Amino acid sequence: MPRRCRFSRAFTLIELCVVVAILAVAAAVALPALGNILAQAQLRDAAETLADDLATARRAAIARGGHVAACPSRDGRRCTPGGRWHQGWIIVDGSIVVSAHDALPGRLATRSSQARPHITFDEAGRAPGGNDTVTLCVRHRPATAVSVVISSAGRIHAEPPDRPSAAACASSREDHR
């Protein structure tokens, strides 16, 4: 009975190189898309967190029967004069910090519609001083922008921003310290 030679099948070096090249191309195509998905998730989270914190400040003002403010803060302990919301923010009742939020990821930017140093809610839950809008976006991508609107009546909601606000946010060159 003749013996048949059995060779074990293995990959050649060329086949292995082709597979590695295909995987490298697939990874190069997928990585930017994953970065965009991550940035969108961070943006949604930041907008929801800001709106929730502002609502917390409003509820605290009503419950305590006094003024409670939300303001930009670099250090999480005091309001930063001329600060920007992307640097972080705090909720303060007098001199007591009720809550603090860290700076946003570097790829996110903010732009406020007014130059108010803080948003204060009174005992009735109103935010005197006119409506204010904080627009958040992924830098250089105006289509990603979302605005958190605070009415003078104290209502807080998110909505799509107008084009100039989205463009101003996306082109923001503010320092991210």
Disulfide bonds with the S-S distance in Angstrom:
Cys71-Cys79 1.82
Cys137-Cys169 2.21
